[in-house]
Amino acid sequence: MVSFRQPTSDPRLQAEAERIHHAWNDALATRDADAITALYAEDATIESPLVRYLLGTDEGVCAGQEAIRAFIPLVFKHQPKERRTHRNPVYTDGHTMMWEYPRATPEGDQMDFAEVMELKDGLIQRHRVYWGWYGVRTLTSGSHSR
């Protein structure tokens, strides 16, 4: 059976999710790998086609804070021009946070994907990135050149 979560009514959980989102977004914008890594739990994971592509692995999973610390600079180094930051609103119940970067934006097309983060004890525990067709095309076209 599918369960439907409601937005959190706990102001502490809401504030924690907002803090994590703003800190993650600010660190992404300034390409601060240490600040991003500090937001992940020691045993956190990131799952994304980009992990598989940039690390040349069979799985798209980056596991553990140290592996994430090594992966994030690669993301910055290989960021294509199609990677912009127009996003839809963030949704959270205080435990899971998610938002979408839609392909079509007022400024033109951008990489399309959705970010989903599971939060625990004030840190990101699991981070999954789901890519749309336009974003996947950046991998196959060489925009992310390794």
Summary of the structure (lengths in Angstrom):
residues: 146
radius of gyration: 15.2
end to end distance: 42.4
largest distance: 44.6
contacts: 410
relative contact order: 0.19
helix: 36%
strand: 27%
